[in-house]
Amino acid sequence: MAAIEDMGGLQAAMPIPNSFPQDQEQEAFSYAFVNCFVDGVEPPEGRWSSGKSLDGKGEYSTVAAEPLGDVPVLASPRPEGGAQLEQLR
């Protein structure tokens, strides 16, 4: 709350960042606390994980982390980048 107040309050600074086009926002994650903890361990509960959002536009929820997208295809590291010899093959 202190950070939001420093930026001018809920009306002046929301959403954060306020320069991002709202029609491109990934709304599935707008109010989600993504649980990245060990299976079987309950995530912590708090203001960020349930209840009405601070901006009044949604409800906070907890969701399980899951990989999204395809497996990345990465380029080989640059030789001058300090990679291990095994990584340069």
C-alpha positions in Angstrom: 0.0 0.0 0.0 2.9 2.4 0.8 4.3 1.9 -2.7 0.9 2.6 -4.3 0.5 5.7 -2.1 3.9 6.9 -3.1 2.9 6.7 -6.8 -0.2 8.9 -6.2 -2.8 6.5 -4.8 -5.2 4.0 -6.5 -6.6 6.5 -8.9 -3.3 8.0 -10.1 -1.1 4.9 -10.5 -3.3 1.9 -11.3 -2.9 -0.3 -13.1 0.8 -0.8 -12.6 2.4 -0.2 -15.1 -0.3 2.2 -16.2 1.4 2.6 -19.6 0.5 -1.0 -20.7 -2.6 -1.3 -23.0 -5.3 -2.9 -20.8 -6.8 -4.7 -23.8 -3.5 -6.7 -24.1 -3.4 -7.7 -20.4 -3.3 -11.4 -19.7 -6.5 -11.2 -17.5 -6.1 -14.8 -16.2 -3.1 -13.6 -14.2 -4.3 -10.1 -13.3 -5.3 -11.0 -9.7 -3.7 -14.5 -9.4 -1.1 -15.5 -6.8 0.8 -18.2 -8.7 1.8 -20.9 -6.2 5.3 -22.1 -7.0 5.8 -24.1 -3.8 6.3 -27.8 -3.3 3.4 -30.2 -4.0 1.5 -30.9 -0.9 2.6 -27.7 0.9 -0.2 -25.2 1.3 0.6 -21.8 -0.1 0.5 -18.9 2.4 -2.7 -17.0 2.8 -2.8 -13.3 2.8 -4.3 -10.1 1.3 -2.7 -11.0 -2.0 -4.2 -14.5 -2.4 -7.9 -14.1 -1.7 -10.6 -11.4 -1.5 -11.5 -8.3 -3.4 -8.6 -6.6 -5.3 -7.3 -3.3 -4.2 -8.5 -1.6 -7.4 -12.0 -3.1 -6.9 -12.0 -4.7 -10.4 -11.4 -8.3 -9.5 -10.9 -11.0 -6.9 -7.6 -12.3 -5.8 -7.1 -16.1 -6.1 -4.4 -18.7 -5.8 -3.5 -20.8 -8.9 -1.1 -23.7 -9.2 2.0 -22.9 -11.3 2.2 -24.8 -14.6 4.4 -24.5 -17.6 2.9 -22.5 -20.5 4.0 -22.3 -24.1 6.4 -24.5 -26.1 9.8 -25.9 -25.0 12.2 -23.1 -25.8 14.8 -23.6 -28.6 17.9 -21.7 -27.5 20.9 -20.7 -29.5 24.3 -21.8 -28.6 26.2 -19.5 -26.2 28.7 -17.1 -27.6 32.3 -18.3 -27.0 33.2 -15.0 -25.4 30.3 -15.2 -23.0 32.1 -17.3 -20.4 30.1 -20.5 -20.9 31.4 -23.9 -19.8 33.0 -26.0 -22.6 30.2 -28.5 -22.3 27.7 -25.8 -23.1 29.5 -24.7 -26.3 29.0 -28.1 -28.0 
